[in-house]
Amino acid sequence: MSKIFETFEEVEDMRPCMKRPIIVHAKQMKEPFRVDTLEGNYKYGKHGDYLMRGIEGELYICDREIFEKSYDFKD
């Protein structure tokens, strides 16, 4: 049977690492929208959320609050 980890469980021997800096594209949406995701079902975005294109060309939704904590636009 596989080990099940709880969301905030302390896990021994985890090492610090940084996500590689990669460029993705994003657009803040002015109205509710939906995206057919890689999982094949529609996900819904709210006014103010971001429509993003990932490194493989896939579209996905990023919540506005998460986007603003995680991303900076490049000039």
C-alpha positions as MATLAB code, in Angstrom:
seq = 'MSKIFETFEEVEDMRPCMKRPIIVHAKQMKEPFRVDTLEGNYKYGKHGDYLMRGIEGELYICDREIFEKSYDFKD';
ca = [
       0.000    0.000    0.000;
       1.203    3.515   -0.805;
       2.110    5.987    1.933;
      -0.494    8.720    2.367;
       0.771   12.160    3.382;
      -1.413   14.698    5.154;
      -1.433   18.246    3.764;
       0.705   19.844    6.505;
       2.583   16.770    7.665;
       6.258   17.149    8.578;
       8.301   14.920    6.251;
      11.861   13.956    7.191;
      14.825   14.560    4.881;
      13.147   17.156    2.634;
      15.741   19.473    1.087;
      15.313   23.105    0.058;
      15.111   23.793   -3.664;
      13.973   26.587   -6.003;
      11.729   26.327   -8.991;
      13.585   27.071  -12.218;
      12.908   30.519  -13.598;
      10.724   29.959  -16.647;
       8.679   32.355  -18.724;
       4.939   31.769  -18.964;
       2.346   34.086  -20.463;
      -0.659   35.505  -18.640;
      -3.615   37.796  -19.185;
      -5.878   39.145  -16.458;
      -9.477   38.494  -17.446;
     -12.160   41.161  -17.103;
     -15.069   38.704  -16.992;
     -15.787   35.137  -15.831;
     -14.372   32.504  -18.200;
     -13.717   28.800  -18.528;
     -10.904   26.644  -19.865;
     -10.860   23.058  -21.091;
      -7.909   21.774  -19.048;
      -5.465   18.931  -19.658;
      -7.651   16.868  -17.339;
     -10.397   17.227  -19.956;
     -13.017   18.980  -17.853;
     -13.911   22.640  -17.807;
     -12.486   24.801  -15.053;
     -14.036   28.184  -14.300;
     -12.178   31.433  -13.738;
     -13.548   34.512  -12.018;
     -13.371   38.177  -13.013;
      -9.809   39.247  -12.144;
      -8.263   35.781  -12.387;
      -5.481   35.128  -14.888;
      -5.592   32.977  -17.985;
      -2.118   31.500  -18.362;
      -0.227   29.492  -20.967;
       2.242   26.967  -19.527;
       5.583   25.748  -20.858;
       3.953   23.018  -22.967;
       1.430   25.446  -24.502;
      -1.428   24.381  -22.214;
      -3.942   26.921  -20.911;
      -4.865   27.073  -17.253;
      -6.390   29.409  -14.683;
      -4.527   31.103  -11.866;
      -6.448   32.756   -9.039;
      -5.699   36.504   -8.836;
      -4.402   36.350   -5.248;
      -2.044   33.449   -6.031;
      -0.819   35.115   -9.234;
      -0.008   38.360   -7.427;
       1.972   36.492   -4.735;
       3.862   34.327   -7.233;
       4.481   36.206  -10.490;
       5.912   39.472  -11.796;
       5.397   40.655  -15.365;
       8.540   41.067  -17.445;
       8.926   44.165  -19.579;
];
